[in-house]
Amino acid sequence: MPKSRPASSARQKPASRARQNLPTVDLDGRLGLSQREAATTIGKSAGCLRRWARLGLGPKFVRVGNRALVYPVSDLKSFLARNATDPADRVG
């Protein structure tokens, strides 16, 4: 007969990545960021940036070779500024 686990040892769902303390990327002196670094900078996953790139959405990028995408820091900053929301503008 299998033993049942006590409630305290039950697996918990990991916290959403957006709620975790994400590492920061030092932008000073950098011209461009890798897809993973760009995702960390804007608080999204690398998969989200890949999907956006495929759909023509999100921040501008430069394709290097056949696969690598580089996100210019200036374009990431513009993307964040364009998509900033003023809490006073929220309805609700």
C-alpha positions in Angstrom: 0.0 0.0 0.0 1.6 3.4 -1.1 2.2 5.9 1.6 0.4 9.2 1.3 2.4 12.4 1.5 1.7 14.9 4.2 0.2 18.1 2.9 3.3 20.2 3.9 5.5 18.3 1.4 3.1 18.6 -1.5 4.6 20.2 -4.6 3.9 23.9 -5.1 3.6 25.5 -8.4 6.6 27.8 -9.0 5.9 31.6 -8.9 5.3 33.3 -12.2 8.5 34.6 -13.8 7.1 38.1 -13.8 6.8 38.0 -10.0 10.3 36.7 -9.4 13.2 39.0 -8.9 14.7 38.9 -12.3 18.4 39.6 -12.9 19.2 42.9 -14.4 21.3 43.5 -17.5 23.8 46.3 -17.4 23.0 48.4 -20.4 25.8 51.0 -20.1 28.2 50.7 -23.0 26.2 47.9 -24.7 25.1 48.3 -28.3 22.9 45.2 -28.4 21.6 42.4 -26.2 21.0 38.7 -27.0 17.4 37.5 -27.1 17.7 36.1 -23.5 19.2 39.3 -22.2 16.5 41.4 -24.0 13.8 39.3 -22.6 15.2 39.6 -19.1 15.4 43.4 -19.5 11.7 43.8 -20.5 10.4 41.1 -18.2 9.3 38.6 -20.8 10.5 35.2 -21.7 12.8 34.5 -24.6 10.0 32.4 -26.1 7.7 35.4 -26.1 10.3 37.5 -27.9 10.8 34.7 -30.5 7.0 34.6 -31.0 6.8 38.4 -31.3 9.7 38.4 -33.9 7.9 35.7 -35.9 4.7 37.8 -35.9 6.4 41.1 -36.6 5.7 42.5 -33.1 7.8 43.6 -30.2 11.1 45.5 -30.2 13.2 45.9 -33.3 16.0 43.4 -33.7 18.9 42.7 -36.1 19.4 39.2 -37.5 23.0 38.1 -37.3 23.7 35.1 -39.5 20.9 32.6 -40.0 19.6 32.3 -36.5 20.9 34.8 -33.9 18.8 37.9 -33.1 20.4 41.0 -31.5 18.2 43.6 -29.9 19.8 47.1 -30.0 19.7 48.8 -26.6 18.3 52.0 -28.1 15.4 50.1 -29.7 14.6 48.3 -26.4 14.5 51.6 -24.6 12.1 53.1 -27.3 9.9 49.9 -27.1 9.6 50.3 -23.4 8.8 54.0 -23.7 6.2 53.5 -26.4 4.5 50.8 -24.3 4.6 52.5 -20.9 1.3 52.8 -19.2 0.4 55.6 -16.9 -1.6 54.2 -14.0 -3.8 57.3 -14.0 -5.0 56.4 -17.5 -6.2 53.0 -16.4 -10.0 52.5 -16.3 -11.2 50.5 -13.5 
